[in-house]
Amino acid sequence: MPEHDCYHCGLPIPADVDLPVDIEGVQHHMCCTGCQAVAESIVS
């Protein structure tokens, strides 16, 4: 189940959005593809 708030920006994650990013073996969920891209860039 996704977290209630975006791991990157802290905004609420819409119920129909599922954008996980693996950070050190733990999946964190993002609110949009922008936050997903930034988080993936930071951890890569």
QUIHUFEN-V943031 format. One record per residue. OMEGA is omega in whole degrees, -180 to 180 (NA if undefined). BURIAL is b if it has 16 or more other C-alpha atoms within 10 Angstrom, else e. Layout:
# QUIHUFEN-V943031
omega=OMEGA burial=BURIAL
omega=OMEGA burial=BURIAL
This chain:
# QUIHUFEN-V943031
omega=-180 burial=e
omega=174 burial=b
omega=-179 burial=e
omega=-178 burial=e
omega=180 burial=b
omega=179 burial=b
omega=-176 burial=b
omega=-173 burial=b
omega=178 burial=e
omega=178 burial=e
omega=178 burial=e
omega=178 burial=e
omega=177 burial=b
omega=-176 burial=e
omega=-177 burial=e
omega=-178 burial=e
omega=177 burial=e
omega=-177 burial=b
omega=-179 burial=b
omega=172 burial=b
omega=178 burial=b
omega=179 burial=e
omega=-179 burial=e
omega=176 burial=e
omega=180 burial=e
omega=178 burial=e
omega=176 burial=e
omega=-174 burial=b
omega=-177 burial=b
omega=-177 burial=b
omega=-177 burial=b
omega=-179 burial=b
omega=177 burial=e
omega=178 burial=e
omega=178 burial=b
omega=-179 burial=b
omega=-180 burial=e
omega=-180 burial=e
omega=178 burial=b
omega=179 burial=e
omega=-179 burial=e
omega=-175 burial=e
omega=-179 burial=e
omega=NA burial=e
